[in-house]
Structures are given as C-alpha cells and as structure tokens.
Amino acid sequence: MSIKEVATAAGVSVGTVSNVLNKPHLVAETTRDRVNAAIADLGFVRNESARQLRSGASRAVGLVVIDAANPFFSDVARGVEDTVQEAGGVVLLGNSAGDDDRERRYLELFDEQRVRGVLIAPTADNLPPLESLRRRGIPVVFLDRYPEAGDFSSVSVDDVAGGTLAVAHLLERGHRRIAFVGGPSTLRQVRDRRQGAEDTAQACDGATLLTISTPALTTAAGRSAAEELVALPDAQRPTAVFAANDLVALGVLAGLTAHGLRVPEDVAVVGYDDIEFAAGAAVPLSSVRQPRAELGRRGAELLFEEIRLREAGLPPKRRQVRFDCELVVRRSSARRVAPG
C-alpha cells in the first residue's frame, strides 16, 4: 500500500499525507482525521527506510546505558522516551553491561543508522568513539555523568555530595565503623560516591571507612560483600554500610539477614538511587534519591537543543545540568547507636 493510494482514498494530496505522518501540527484537524481514517482502512504502514533515504535524516535517538536491568536506568530511559516521543522520534536502546567493547559496537551501530543524536551513560572516560560521532554531525549528551574531558553537554547528580549525605547520616546516628561497598572503580559515579564518603569519615574523629570493592553494581555483588563483612571479627565488623547503589545495598541486606545479623540493630544499611524496590524491601531501605526520570527528560531536551542548533547551521551550546540529591531515611538506618 502506497502513500499515493492513501492520498486518493482521503481526497488529499501526497504532500498532505506526508505532513500528517511527519508534521501533523501543520494539518487541520478534520483533514488529519480523514487521512488517518484512510491509513487505518487501507492498512498503510510507512516505509521508514525509504523515508530516511529520501530525507537523509532519521527519527531515531540512540540511548546507551550501563545496566538495562537496573531499575534506575529503566526510569532514566522512561524519561528519555517520553521526551523523544513528544518530539515525534523513537529511541534505540543499547545495554553496554559495563563493557567498553559492547558500548563501542552500539555507538558504531547508531552511526550506521544515522541517528539524530546519542544519549549515553558511558562506562569510562574513553571519548574517541564519541568524538567521532560528533565529527560526523551526531550530537552526544552524557547521562548520569559529568564529562571530565571533552566538550559535551551533560545531566548528572553531584555524587560526591550524595556520598557525603549518606555517611554524615550514619555518623549522626552514632556509627564510627562504616563500610563503603561498590564498584568497579572505573565508574566515575562509584569513585565520586566513595570520595564523598571518605572525606566525610576522615573529618570525624574516631571514624573509619572500610572499602569493599565489587565487580558490578548488582544484588549478587552485594551478597558477596556481605559474606566478607560477616567473616570479620565482631570487634572489627562495621556497624554500618553505605552501598554505591540500591541493588548492592539490597544484596548486602539479604546477605546479612541470611547470616543472622539484624538490620539496623546489628548493621545499618544505606543505598543510593532510591529505586522503587528500596521502600518495599523487607527492611525498608534508606537511600540517596536521584531524580531518575527527570535526568532522562532533561538529557533528551539538551540533545534536541543541540540538534535544532545544528540543523539551523548554528554553533552548539554545551551545558552541564547538575541536580541535587536528597537522603530518604527509612528503617534500615533509623536506629541510633552509641558512638564507637
């Protein structure tokens, strides 16, 4: 079924049908209804590949996240998708799984598909593939990450401040032996959260911070970290844990409980992200909240700003948007202890 047959059935020109498909705001409502009725009656489906060849432009935006199974990134992706759909586009999602090579292959695929732009939560500070995309006219915006190198727009949260919030809360509750659990350290977010935790602990007399590195930010990694904590002598075991994200924190909580340790009576736990599962855990989890969907929405808005400037032949305006985070206190860290 062709666009010409739709035009004939609706009694309009081919150009009007094209506008209904691509720029519906330019067409009167009654005409749009007539064209859409003809499309439905005839079973017309647009040939997106042919449209892209004619126009030289795609409606797609590429999105690469570190872990699509993490509810944090699901919420970020929802914010991206809502904004892109409002602009008449579609999202192509890639899950790098924290792997540099896999991330690079997705970026190459997006380049081949001639996407309008790319949003990425990068695995590391390796920028050559992203610089290559920009040289080819594809704008790039960082998600959940402030670019340390390269002139890229970004949306992020102050993770150093987030780490400070979490450990300051535990110190205020009387804890002096605290563990930071998370990794890998190649992730900037992990390093920044640990830095905030370390700086805050060092500023408190008598406080110590034990770091337990994990290979990934998953519940399984949290359970393994809990095994290390349980194996420590009682006098050395931290009385509180700050985990680099909620999945790790939930794994730690489950691992401690399985070994008969009570949360928060024996060990307090604080996570990061405040995903939906945090409040619904067996012991409701305290967590540093990020504006997850808003990160995605704002990132997509920055990307479309760059796209519009580029299409108008104007130089891009690089902007770094940084959101505040907040601590949500629940039962996993609510109990006060005697300092020590």
One Martini backbone bead per residue (centre of mass of N, CA, C, O) as a GRO file, in nm:
protein
  340
    1MET     BB    1   0.095   0.037   0.024
    2SER     BB    2   0.057   0.368  -0.069
    3ILE     BB    3   0.055   0.711  -0.039
    4LYS     BB    4  -0.124   0.757  -0.289
    5GLU     BB    5  -0.367   0.584  -0.195
    6VAL     BB    6  -0.426   0.752   0.053
    7ALA     BB    7  -0.478   1.019  -0.093
    8THR     BB    8  -0.716   0.921  -0.263
    9ALA     BB    9  -0.901   0.821  -0.028
   10ALA     BB   10  -0.889   1.122   0.116
   11GLY     BB   11  -0.868   1.367  -0.092
   12VAL     BB   12  -0.553   1.428  -0.119
   13SER     BB   13  -0.238   1.498  -0.103
   14VAL     BB   14   0.072   1.373  -0.062
   15GLY     BB   15   0.174   1.609   0.116
   16THR     BB   16  -0.046   1.580   0.333
   17VAL     BB   17   0.025   1.298   0.424
   18SER     BB   18   0.314   1.366   0.505
   19ASN     BB   19   0.234   1.570   0.725
   20VAL     BB   20   0.075   1.375   0.903
   21LEU     BB   21   0.329   1.192   0.956
   22ASN     BB   22   0.552   1.444   1.028
   23LYS     BB   23   0.347   1.733   1.049
   24PRO     BB   24   0.053   1.754   1.201
   25HIS     BB   25   0.040   2.065   1.288
   26LEU     BB   26  -0.011   2.159   0.970
   27VAL     BB   27  -0.291   2.014   1.001
   28ALA     BB   28  -0.602   1.989   0.996
   29GLU     BB   29  -0.808   1.801   1.184
   30THR     BB   30  -1.006   1.696   0.965
   31THR     BB   31  -0.781   1.599   0.775
   32ARG     BB   32  -0.638   1.408   0.966
   33ASP     BB   33  -0.877   1.220   1.011
   34ARG     BB   34  -0.906   1.132   0.712
   35VAL     BB   35  -0.622   1.014   0.679
   36ASN     BB   36  -0.626   0.814   0.921
   37ALA     BB   37  -0.865   0.651   0.813
   38ALA     BB   38  -0.725   0.557   0.552
   39ILE     BB   39  -0.489   0.414   0.687
   40ALA     BB   40  -0.664   0.208   0.842
   41ASP     BB   41  -0.826   0.085   0.601
   42LEU     BB   42  -0.552   0.010   0.426
   43GLY     BB   43  -0.292  -0.062   0.604
   44PHE     BB   44  -0.079   0.151   0.636
   45VAL     BB   45   0.291   0.146   0.616
   46ARG     BB   46   0.564   0.294   0.664
   47ASN     BB   47   0.883   0.353   0.500
   48GLU     BB   48   1.150   0.433   0.677
   49SER     BB   49   1.391   0.381   0.490
   50ALA     BB   50   1.292   0.554   0.255
   51ARG     BB   51   1.261   0.818   0.409
   52GLN     BB   52   1.559   0.838   0.494
   53LEU     BB   53   1.680   0.848   0.210
   54ARG     BB   54   1.537   1.110   0.120
   55SER     BB   55   1.619   1.296   0.380
   56GLY     BB   56   1.886   1.200   0.555
   57ALA     BB   57   1.702   1.126   0.813
   58SER     BB   58   1.631   1.046   1.145
   59ARG     BB   59   1.408   0.962   1.426
   60ALA     BB   60   1.641   0.856   1.593
   61VAL     BB   61   1.760   0.773   1.925
   62GLY     BB   62   2.038   0.706   2.111
   63LEU     BB   63   2.075   0.462   2.390
   64VAL     BB   64   2.319   0.423   2.659
   65VAL     BB   65   2.358   0.180   2.911
   66ILE     BB   66   2.496  -0.006   3.172
   67ASP     BB   67   2.201  -0.122   3.307
   68ALA     BB   68   1.891  -0.239   3.214
   69ALA     BB   69   1.821  -0.400   3.493
   70ASN     BB   70   1.825  -0.131   3.628
   71PRO     BB   71   1.582   0.071   3.752
   72PHE     BB   72   1.722   0.337   3.714
   73PHE     BB   73   1.754   0.314   3.395
   74SER     BB   74   1.456   0.274   3.336
   75ASP     BB   75   1.373   0.559   3.433
   76VAL     BB   76   1.555   0.719   3.247
   77ALA     BB   77   1.440   0.601   2.981
   78ARG     BB   78   1.155   0.709   3.021
   79GLY     BB   79   1.230   1.008   3.005
   80VAL     BB   80   1.343   0.995   2.722
   81GLU     BB   81   1.097   0.875   2.570
   82ASP     BB   82   0.890   1.094   2.628
   83THR     BB   83   1.047   1.323   2.479
   84VAL     BB   84   1.088   1.190   2.202
   85GLN     BB   85   0.789   1.137   2.136
   86GLU     BB   86   0.698   1.434   2.145
   87ALA     BB   87   0.907   1.479   1.886
   88GLY     BB   88   0.859   1.214   1.690
   89GLY     BB   89   1.033   0.985   1.806
   90VAL     BB   90   1.284   0.732   1.865
   91VAL     BB   91   1.427   0.459   2.060
   92LEU     BB   92   1.757   0.326   2.085
   93LEU     BB   93   1.861   0.052   2.281
   94GLY     BB   94   2.163   0.015   2.481
   95ASN     BB   95   2.355  -0.246   2.654
   96SER     BB   96   2.677  -0.249   2.788
   97ALA     BB   97   2.742  -0.390   3.068
   98GLY     BB   98   3.025  -0.237   3.122
   99ASP     BB   99   3.134  -0.263   2.816
  100ASP     BB  100   3.338  -0.118   2.593
  101ASP     BB  101   3.289  -0.286   2.331
  102ARG     BB  102   2.983  -0.282   2.339
  103GLU     BB  103   2.955   0.021   2.330
  104ARG     BB  104   3.099   0.065   2.058
  105ARG     BB  105   2.900  -0.103   1.885
  106TYR     BB  106   2.657   0.076   1.933
  107LEU     BB  107   2.777   0.336   1.816
  108GLU     BB  108   2.818   0.220   1.533
  109LEU     BB  109   2.522   0.155   1.480
  110PHE     BB  110   2.414   0.444   1.510
  111ASP     BB  111   2.581   0.555   1.280
  112GLU     BB  112   2.456   0.373   1.057
  113GLN     BB  113   2.154   0.487   1.132
  114ARG     BB  114   2.158   0.798   1.160
  115VAL     BB  115   2.117   0.934   1.411
  116ARG     BB  116   2.038   1.236   1.567
  117GLY     BB  117   2.136   1.113   1.851
  118VAL     BB  118   2.319   1.077   2.175
  119LEU     BB  119   2.273   0.890   2.473
  120ILE     BB  120   2.507   0.852   2.763
  121ALA     BB  121   2.630   0.602   2.993
  122PRO     BB  122   2.938   0.568   3.053
  123THR     BB  123   3.201   0.347   3.143
  124ALA     BB  124   3.413   0.579   3.073
  125ASP     BB  125   3.677   0.815   2.954
  126ASN     BB  126   3.636   0.716   2.661
  127LEU     BB  127   3.604   0.942   2.366
  128PRO     BB  128   3.657   0.880   2.059
  129PRO     BB  129   3.372   0.772   1.963
  130LEU     BB  130   3.226   1.044   2.033
  131GLU     BB  131   3.394   1.233   1.856
  132SER     BB  132   3.323   1.090   1.591
  133LEU     BB  133   3.022   1.151   1.592
  134ARG     BB  134   3.048   1.463   1.588
  135ARG     BB  135   3.205   1.483   1.319
  136ARG     BB  136   2.931   1.349   1.179
  137GLY     BB  137   2.679   1.517   1.322
  138ILE     BB  138   2.639   1.374   1.617
  139PRO     BB  139   2.504   1.431   1.896
  140VAL     BB  140   2.616   1.445   2.252
  141VAL     BB  141   2.493   1.315   2.572
  142PHE     BB  142   2.526   1.299   2.909
  143LEU     BB  143   2.439   1.048   3.154
  144ASP     BB  144   2.504   1.038   3.478
  145ARG     BB  145   2.747   1.243   3.380
  146TYR     BB  146   3.048   1.414   3.414
  147PRO     BB  147   3.267   1.551   3.201
  148GLU     BB  148   3.619   1.554   3.221
  149ALA     BB  149   3.625   1.530   2.907
  150GLY     BB  150   3.531   1.720   2.689
  151ASP     BB  151   3.265   1.889   2.496
  152PHE     BB  152   2.986   1.813   2.684
  153SER     BB  153   2.683   1.756   2.749
  154SER     BB  154   2.495   1.732   3.073
  155VAL     BB  155   2.353   1.499   3.320
  156SER     BB  156   2.352   1.520   3.684
  157VAL     BB  157   2.486   1.426   3.998
  158ASP     BB  158   2.620   1.496   4.311
  159ASP     BB  159   2.804   1.234   4.432
  160VAL     BB  160   2.970   1.353   4.658
  161ALA     BB  161   2.726   1.464   4.814
  162GLY     BB  162   2.589   1.188   4.848
  163GLY     BB  163   2.811   1.057   5.019
  164THR     BB  164   2.794   1.265   5.245
  165LEU     BB  165   2.503   1.219   5.333
  166ALA     BB  166   2.525   0.920   5.416
  167VAL     BB  167   2.763   0.941   5.629
  168ALA     BB  168   2.651   1.168   5.805
  169HIS     BB  169   2.409   1.003   5.899
  170LEU     BB  170   2.570   0.771   6.036
  171LEU     BB  171   2.725   0.950   6.233
  172GLU     BB  172   2.470   1.072   6.371
  173ARG     BB  173   2.388   0.768   6.469
  174GLY     BB  174   2.700   0.668   6.585
  175HIS     BB  175   2.880   0.573   6.366
  176ARG     BB  176   3.240   0.457   6.306
  177ARG     BB  177   3.202   0.182   6.147
  178ILE     BB  178   3.241   0.193   5.797
  179ALA     BB  179   3.112   0.080   5.480
  180PHE     BB  180   3.213   0.063   5.143
  181VAL     BB  181   3.003  -0.056   4.867
  182GLY     BB  182   3.161  -0.098   4.542
  183GLY     BB  183   3.149  -0.123   4.174
  184PRO     BB  184   3.361  -0.021   3.972
  185SER     BB  185   3.620   0.226   3.962
  186THR     BB  186   3.564   0.314   3.658
  187LEU     BB  187   3.326   0.448   3.781
  188ARG     BB  188   3.257   0.765   3.856
  189GLN     BB  189   3.027   0.733   4.056
  190VAL     BB  190   3.180   0.557   4.257
  191ARG     BB  191   3.415   0.748   4.319
  192ASP     BB  192   3.243   0.988   4.422
  193ARG     BB  193   3.094   0.844   4.653
  194ARG     BB  194   3.352   0.761   4.800
  195GLN     BB  195   3.472   1.039   4.843
  196GLY     BB  196   3.245   1.150   5.021
  197ALA     BB  197   3.280   0.934   5.239
  198GLU     BB  198   3.580   0.977   5.311
  199ASP     BB  199   3.577   1.279   5.383
  200THR     BB  200   3.368   1.252   5.614
  201ALA     BB  201   3.516   1.044   5.792
  202GLN     BB  202   3.789   1.204   5.826
  203ALA     BB  203   3.636   1.452   5.983
  204CYS     BB  204   3.595   1.221   6.203
  205ASP     BB  205   3.663   1.130   6.502
  206GLY     BB  206   3.709   0.774   6.498
  207ALA     BB  207   3.662   0.724   6.202
  208THR     BB  208   3.596   0.455   5.967
  209LEU     BB  209   3.671   0.329   5.623
  210LEU     BB  210   3.562   0.053   5.452
  211THR     BB  211   3.657  -0.107   5.145
  212ILE     BB  212   3.436  -0.284   4.913
  213SER     BB  213   3.485  -0.430   4.623
  214THR     BB  214   3.306  -0.458   4.314
  215PRO     BB  215   3.232  -0.580   3.986
  216ALA     BB  216   2.932  -0.482   4.052
  217LEU     BB  217   2.587  -0.336   4.055
  218THR     BB  218   2.463  -0.590   4.242
  219THR     BB  219   2.313  -0.820   4.439
  220ALA     BB  220   2.535  -1.033   4.424
  221ALA     BB  221   2.762  -0.842   4.514
  222GLY     BB  222   2.633  -0.779   4.790
  223ARG     BB  223   2.639  -1.067   4.903
  224SER     BB  224   2.946  -1.102   4.890
  225ALA     BB  225   3.010  -0.865   5.080
  226ALA     BB  226   2.863  -0.985   5.325
  227GLU     BB  227   3.060  -1.217   5.366
  228GLU     BB  228   3.298  -1.035   5.446
  229LEU     BB  229   3.162  -0.908   5.693
  230VAL     BB  230   3.093  -1.168   5.853
  231ALA     BB  231   3.405  -1.266   5.875
  232LEU     BB  232   3.443  -1.061   6.077
  233PRO     BB  233   3.510  -0.953   6.360
  234ASP     BB  234   3.314  -0.793   6.578
  235ALA     BB  235   3.529  -0.557   6.645
  236GLN     BB  236   3.558  -0.495   6.309
  237ARG     BB  237   3.283  -0.469   6.229
  238PRO     BB  238   3.074  -0.290   6.079
  239THR     BB  239   2.774  -0.092   6.166
  240ALA     BB  240   2.792   0.019   5.861
  241VAL     BB  241   2.644   0.073   5.526
  242PHE     BB  242   2.758   0.205   5.209
  243ALA     BB  243   2.608   0.192   4.901
  244ALA     BB  244   2.637   0.267   4.557
  245ASN     BB  245   2.361   0.104   4.547
  246ASP     BB  246   2.061  -0.058   4.584
  247LEU     BB  247   2.134  -0.340   4.488
  248VAL     BB  248   2.368  -0.376   4.680
  249ALA     BB  249   2.213  -0.317   4.941
  250LEU     BB  250   2.010  -0.554   4.911
  251GLY     BB  251   2.229  -0.773   4.915
  252VAL     BB  252   2.343  -0.708   5.192
  253LEU     BB  253   2.085  -0.741   5.352
  254ALA     BB  254   2.037  -1.040   5.275
  255GLY     BB  255   2.312  -1.151   5.376
  256LEU     BB  256   2.292  -1.068   5.672
  257THR     BB  257   2.025  -1.209   5.738
  258ALA     BB  258   2.122  -1.503   5.664
  259HIS     BB  259   2.343  -1.466   5.922
  260GLY     BB  260   2.171  -1.316   6.168
  261LEU     BB  261   2.171  -1.021   6.100
  262ARG     BB  262   2.056  -0.708   6.197
  263VAL     BB  263   1.831  -0.464   6.043
  264PRO     BB  264   1.984  -0.211   6.232
  265GLU     BB  265   2.100  -0.335   6.502
  266ASP     BB  266   2.386  -0.438   6.377
  267VAL     BB  267   2.334  -0.316   6.072
  268ALA     BB  268   2.349  -0.053   5.875
  269VAL     BB  269   2.172   0.072   5.569
  270VAL     BB  270   2.278   0.245   5.263
  271GLY     BB  271   2.182   0.374   4.961
  272TYR     BB  272   2.139   0.435   4.592
  273ASP     BB  273   1.854   0.615   4.410
  274ASP     BB  274   1.566   0.519   4.497
  275ILE     BB  275   1.419   0.280   4.420
  276GLU     BB  276   1.125   0.117   4.442
  277PHE     BB  277   1.243  -0.130   4.617
  278ALA     BB  278   1.338   0.015   4.875
  279ALA     BB  279   1.056   0.056   5.025
  280GLY     BB  280   0.981  -0.276   4.976
  281ALA     BB  281   1.154  -0.395   5.166
  282ALA     BB  282   1.179  -0.580   5.443
  283VAL     BB  283   1.382  -0.343   5.494
  284PRO     BB  284   1.356  -0.037   5.464
  285LEU     BB  285   1.548   0.171   5.252
  286SER     BB  286   1.791   0.376   5.271
  287SER     BB  287   1.838   0.670   5.043
  288VAL     BB  288   1.977   0.826   4.768
  289ARG     BB  289   1.811   1.054   4.577
  290GLN     BB  290   1.721   1.052   4.237
  291PRO     BB  291   1.607   1.211   3.935
  292ARG     BB  292   1.553   0.991   3.709
  293ALA     BB  293   1.351   1.089   3.487
  294GLU     BB  294   1.469   1.380   3.473
  295LEU     BB  295   1.737   1.306   3.354
  296GLY     BB  296   1.620   1.206   3.085
  297ARG     BB  297   1.460   1.455   2.999
  298ARG     BB  298   1.691   1.664   3.007
  299GLY     BB  299   1.880   1.521   2.812
  300ALA     BB  300   1.688   1.530   2.566
  301GLU     BB  301   1.663   1.837   2.556
  302LEU     BB  302   1.962   1.895   2.501
  303LEU     BB  303   1.977   1.736   2.239
  304PHE     BB  304   1.759   1.902   2.079
  305GLU     BB  305   1.908   2.166   2.094
  306GLU     BB  306   2.152   2.071   1.924
  307ILE     BB  307   1.995   1.986   1.675
  308ARG     BB  308   1.867   2.260   1.604
  309LEU     BB  309   2.131   2.416   1.572
  310ARG     BB  310   2.254   2.243   1.351
  311GLU     BB  311   2.015   2.270   1.142
  312ALA     BB  312   2.069   2.600   1.154
  313GLY     BB  313   2.393   2.649   1.156
  314LEU     BB  314   2.470   2.648   1.460
  315PRO     BB  315   2.630   2.663   1.739
  316PRO     BB  316   2.681   2.495   2.011
  317LYS     BB  317   2.549   2.453   2.353
  318ARG     BB  318   2.716   2.379   2.628
  319ARG     BB  319   2.571   2.183   2.902
  320GLN     BB  320   2.557   2.161   3.269
  321VAL     BB  321   2.344   1.953   3.455
  322ARG     BB  322   2.284   1.972   3.815
  323PHE     BB  323   2.156   1.779   4.058
  324ASP     BB  324   2.005   1.722   4.343
  325CYS     BB  325   2.019   1.540   4.640
  326GLU     BB  326   1.854   1.301   4.869
  327LEU     BB  327   1.768   1.183   5.185
  328VAL     BB  328   1.608   0.869   5.263
  329VAL     BB  329   1.465   0.770   5.562
  330ARG     BB  330   1.469   0.447   5.701
  331ARG     BB  331   1.493   0.159   5.888
  332SER     BB  332   1.799   0.070   5.805
  333SER     BB  333   1.899   0.367   5.974
  334ALA     BB  334   1.721   0.475   6.232
  335ARG     BB  335   1.909   0.375   6.443
  336ARG     BB  336   2.062   0.443   6.733
  337VAL     BB  337   2.402   0.469   6.853
  338ALA     BB  338   2.679   0.426   7.017
  339PRO     BB  339   2.966   0.554   6.988
  340GLY     BB  340   3.206   0.295   6.823
   0.00000   0.00000   0.00000
